[in-house]
Amino acid sequence: METAMNRVEPNLSREERRKRQKEFWRARYEEDPAFFGERESDFAAWCAPLLRAERNIRDIVELGCGYARDARFLAAQGFRVSGVDLTGVRDPSSTTSGRAGPPCEFVEADALEFLQRSPPRSVDAVYSNMLFNMDYTEEEHRELFAAIHRVLRDRGLHLYSARSTSDPWYGRGAKVDADTFDPAPHGVTMHYFSAEYADRLAEGLFAPVQRVERSEGEGDFPIRLLYVVDRRA
Ligand SMILES: C[S@@+](CC[C@H](N)C(=O)[O-])C[C@H]1O[C@@H](n2cnc3c(N)ncnc32)[C@H](O)[C@@H]1O
C-alpha cells in the first residue's frame, strides 16, 4: 500500500517542499528565461478554440504560469487573465522576446494560497499547464481541486494538462508515492496522472468534459501529456 511514509524525504514539510520547488524553478528561469520556448504551449493552443466556443468565458486564472507564455497567449485571444506562480514573473516585458501584448495580472504566490484568498465563484475558467505534476500528494491535489471548485462560477471550466503515466519519463528516479518519482539530482519530484486519477480528483466536484492523451516534445525530451477539461458540476 502506498502511503506518505513511502516518501524518500518523509521529514520534509509541505513548506520545505514548496521552497524546493521555488528554488528549482527560479534557477531554471535564471538559466533560461524562456525555458519551455517562446511560443505558447500546445495545450494552450488546443484550449483556445474550446474556450472561445463557450462564449461566456471572460476571466481566466492560470496557475503555475511560469514566465507567462500561455497567460500572454490567452490574453491575446481576448480573455482577461491572471497568472499565478511560486517564482513570479519579475519582469514580464523581458519574457517571450519582450513582445508587447494585452496586459495580464501576475501574482507571485503558492497556487493554493492564491485560490483560498480569492472570492468564491469569481472566475470563468481555471487553467494550468504541467503544474499538477509538481510535488503534490493526492491529498494536496484534493485541496487544490476543492479550492478551484470554490472560485469557479457555476458551470465554469477547469482545464489542465499533466504528464501522464504513459510518459517515457515515468518511473525514473526513486519512487516516493503512488505514480510519484523523485529524479534528484536531475529534477524535482513528479506526480504522473492517469485518466482514472483525473476522474477520481473530479468526483463530486466536476463533470468530466474531455480527456485526451498527446505526445509532445522532440529529440531527447519526448513527453506524453493528459489533457483534461472538467466542468463545475
Ligand atoms: C513545469 S513548469 C510549467 C510552467 C508553465 N505552465 C509553462 O507551461 O510554461 C511548472 C511551474 O509551476 C510552478 N509551481 C510549482 N509549484 C507551484 C505552486 N505550489 N504554486 C504556484 N506555482 C507553482 C513553478 O514555479 C513552474 O513555473
The ligand as an ORCA input file, in Angstrom:
! r2SCAN-3c Opt
* xyz 0 1
  C       6.502     22.615    -15.478
  S       6.512     24.338    -15.085
  C       5.252     24.921    -16.207
  C       5.260     26.417    -16.393
  C       4.166     26.963    -17.316
  N       2.866     26.433    -17.004
  C       4.504     26.697    -18.761
  O       3.922     25.763    -19.356
  O       5.371     27.421    -19.312
  C       5.689     24.348    -13.513
  C       5.513     25.731    -12.923
  O       4.741     25.584    -11.727
  C       5.248     26.484    -10.748
  N       4.849     25.962     -9.430
  C       5.282     24.834     -8.803
  N       4.652     24.663     -7.637
  C       3.798     25.721     -7.505
  C       2.881     26.121     -6.504
  N       2.723     25.400     -5.381
  N       2.176     27.267     -6.689
  C       2.351     28.015     -7.801
  N       3.211     27.679     -8.797
  C       3.923     26.561     -8.648
  C       6.743     26.519    -10.988
  O       7.336     27.675    -10.454
  C       6.792     26.449    -12.528
  O       6.819     27.737    -13.091
*
